[in-house]
Amino acid sequence: LNRLEGSTLYRLRVVLQNRADTALMMPALELTLNDAQGKLVARRVLQPAELGAPQTRLQAGEELPITALVSTGERRVDGYTLELFYP
């Protein structure tokens, strides 16, 4: 997660990798953004379709790079967590 210089936008870059021997459904991503004191700035669940994922499955051994822009308005972000899950 990197802030775009001169902007209030952040760029999230993630590479999903399927290390299994079988195809898996695309997971959802939960992104939690925190300030310097560790307080919650924003939390959002991102579905694969929102991230521009062109598929619903990740084949065995496949990697899929994903990039998303995140806006927090004027609130500064100093940390984040990213969790994958299947809703």
C-alpha positions as CSV (number, residue, x, y, z in Angstrom):
1,L,0.0,0.0,0.0
2,N,1.6,3.2,-1.2
3,R,0.4,6.8,-1.1
4,L,0.4,8.4,-4.5
5,E,2.6,11.5,-4.2
6,G,0.6,14.8,-4.1
7,S,-2.7,12.9,-3.7
8,T,-5.0,11.6,-1.1
9,L,-5.1,8.2,-3.0
10,Y,-3.3,5.1,-2.0
11,R,-2.4,2.3,-4.4
12,L,-2.9,-1.3,-3.2
13,R,-0.9,-3.9,-5.0
14,V,-1.5,-7.6,-4.2
15,V,-0.5,-10.8,-5.9
16,L,-2.8,-13.7,-5.3
17,Q,-1.1,-17.1,-5.7
18,N,-2.7,-20.5,-5.7
19,R,-0.2,-23.0,-4.3
20,A,-2.8,-25.8,-4.2
21,D,-3.0,-28.7,-6.7
22,T,-6.6,-27.7,-7.6
23,A,-8.4,-24.6,-8.7
24,L,-9.8,-22.4,-6.0
25,M,-12.5,-19.8,-5.9
26,M,-11.4,-16.2,-5.9
27,P,-11.3,-14.9,-2.3
28,A,-12.6,-11.6,-1.0
29,L,-10.1,-9.2,0.6
30,E,-10.7,-7.3,3.8
31,L,-8.6,-4.1,3.9
32,T,-8.2,-2.4,7.3
33,L,-6.4,1.0,7.4
34,N,-5.0,2.5,10.6
35,D,-3.5,5.8,11.7
36,A,-0.1,6.3,13.5
37,Q,-1.8,5.4,16.8
38,G,-3.2,2.2,15.5
39,K,-6.8,3.6,15.4
40,L,-9.1,2.5,12.7
41,V,-9.3,4.9,9.7
42,A,-11.3,2.6,7.4
43,R,-12.3,-1.0,6.8
44,R,-13.6,-2.4,3.6
45,V,-14.4,-5.7,2.1
46,L,-13.3,-5.9,-1.6
47,Q,-14.9,-8.5,-3.8
48,P,-13.0,-9.9,-6.7
49,A,-15.3,-8.2,-9.3
50,E,-14.6,-4.8,-7.6
51,L,-10.9,-5.4,-8.0
52,G,-11.2,-6.1,-11.7
53,A,-10.5,-9.8,-11.4
54,P,-11.3,-11.3,-14.8
55,Q,-12.1,-14.7,-13.4
56,T,-14.0,-16.4,-10.6
57,R,-11.3,-19.1,-10.1
58,L,-7.6,-19.2,-9.6
59,Q,-6.1,-22.2,-11.3
60,A,-3.5,-24.5,-9.6
61,G,-0.2,-22.7,-9.5
62,E,-1.6,-19.5,-11.0
63,E,-0.6,-16.0,-9.9
64,L,-2.9,-13.0,-10.3
65,P,-1.6,-9.5,-9.7
66,I,-4.3,-7.0,-8.5
67,T,-4.0,-3.2,-8.2
68,A,-6.7,-1.0,-6.6
69,L,-6.9,2.7,-5.7
70,V,-8.1,3.6,-2.3
71,S,-9.2,7.0,-1.1
72,T,-9.3,8.1,2.5
73,G,-10.1,11.7,2.0
74,E,-7.8,13.8,4.1
75,R,-7.2,11.1,6.7
76,R,-3.6,9.8,6.8
77,V,-2.9,6.1,6.8
78,D,0.2,4.7,8.5
79,G,-0.6,1.0,8.6
80,Y,-2.9,-1.6,7.2
81,T,-3.8,-5.3,7.3
82,L,-5.1,-7.4,4.5
83,E,-7.0,-10.6,5.1
84,L,-8.2,-13.1,2.5
85,F,-11.5,-14.9,3.1
86,Y,-14.3,-16.7,1.4
87,P,-17.7,-15.1,2.2
